[in-house]
Amino acid sequence: MAALFILSLFLAPLAESVPGYATAPALLFVACLMAASLGALPFDDATDYIPALIIALLMPLTYSIASGIGLGFIAYVALKALTGRFREINAAVAVVALAFLLKLIFA
């Protein structure tokens, strides 16, 4: 695995040589795929669809995929906890939400 990281050091300038307008169609296609999946959200439970909508809205507004996903994790855990549905919170999801919350507080 480490050999691949070392190899990426030499291939990084090649990847940087691709201009932004060449990758824009691929990004637009990915955005369309993500938008199409929003229709499959379970709109009968607000604690499920509100975090997904937060993720979809905050990714472009924060210019960061990681920030959007992190705030969605935090919203998911907060909504489940505030509605008293603690059993539905997976321990791994809670740990990730706590990590993102600490990142927001201390970064």
C-alpha positions in Angstrom: 0.0 0.0 0.0 2.8 2.4 0.8 4.3 1.8 -2.6 1.2 3.2 -4.2 1.5 6.4 -2.1 5.1 6.7 -3.2 4.0 6.2 -6.8 1.4 8.9 -6.5 4.1 11.4 -5.7 5.4 11.0 -9.2 1.9 10.9 -10.8 0.5 14.0 -9.0 1.9 16.5 -11.5 0.3 14.6 -14.3 -3.1 14.8 -12.5 -2.6 18.5 -11.9 -2.0 19.1 -15.6 -5.6 18.3 -16.4 -7.5 21.7 -16.6 -10.6 22.3 -14.6 -12.8 22.6 -17.7 -11.9 19.1 -18.6 -13.2 17.7 -15.3 -16.3 19.8 -15.1 -18.6 17.5 -17.1 -17.7 14.6 -14.9 -18.5 16.7 -11.8 -21.8 17.7 -13.3 -22.7 14.1 -14.1 -21.9 13.1 -10.4 -24.1 16.0 -9.2 -27.0 14.7 -11.4 -26.6 11.2 -10.0 -26.6 12.6 -6.4 -29.7 14.7 -7.1 -31.6 11.8 -8.6 -31.0 9.8 -5.4 -32.7 12.5 -3.4 -36.0 11.2 -4.7 -35.5 7.9 -3.0 -35.3 9.4 0.5 -37.9 8.2 3.0 -39.9 11.4 3.4 -42.1 9.8 6.1 -39.5 10.2 8.8 -38.0 13.7 9.3 -35.0 12.3 11.3 -33.9 10.5 8.1 -34.5 13.0 5.4 -33.4 16.2 7.1 -29.8 15.1 7.6 -29.7 14.0 3.9 -31.0 17.4 2.8 -28.5 19.1 5.0 -25.7 17.2 3.4 -27.0 17.9 -0.1 -27.3 21.6 0.6 -24.1 22.2 2.6 -21.7 20.4 0.3 -21.9 23.2 -2.4 -22.4 26.0 0.1 -19.3 25.1 2.1 -17.3 24.1 -0.9 -16.4 21.0 1.0 -17.7 17.4 0.6 -16.3 16.5 4.1 -17.9 19.5 5.8 -21.3 18.7 4.3 -21.1 15.1 5.3 -19.9 15.9 8.8 -22.7 18.3 9.4 -25.1 15.7 8.2 -23.7 13.2 10.7 -24.1 15.7 13.5 -27.6 16.5 12.4 -28.6 12.8 12.2 -27.3 12.1 15.7 -28.8 15.3 17.1 -32.3 14.6 15.6 -32.4 11.0 16.7 -31.3 12.1 20.2 -33.7 15.0 20.5 -36.7 12.8 19.4 -35.7 10.2 22.0 -34.8 7.5 19.5 -31.4 6.6 21.0 -31.6 3.0 20.0 -31.5 3.9 16.3 -28.1 5.7 16.6 -25.3 3.3 15.6 -22.2 3.6 17.8 -20.0 4.2 14.8 -22.2 7.0 13.5 -22.1 8.6 17.0 -18.3 8.4 17.1 -18.0 9.9 13.6 -20.5 12.7 14.5 -18.5 13.4 17.7 -15.3 13.6 15.7 -16.7 16.1 13.3 -18.2 18.1 16.1 -14.8 18.3 17.8 -13.2 19.2 14.5 -15.7 22.1 14.1 -15.1 23.3 17.7 -11.3 23.1 17.7 -10.4 23.9 14.1 
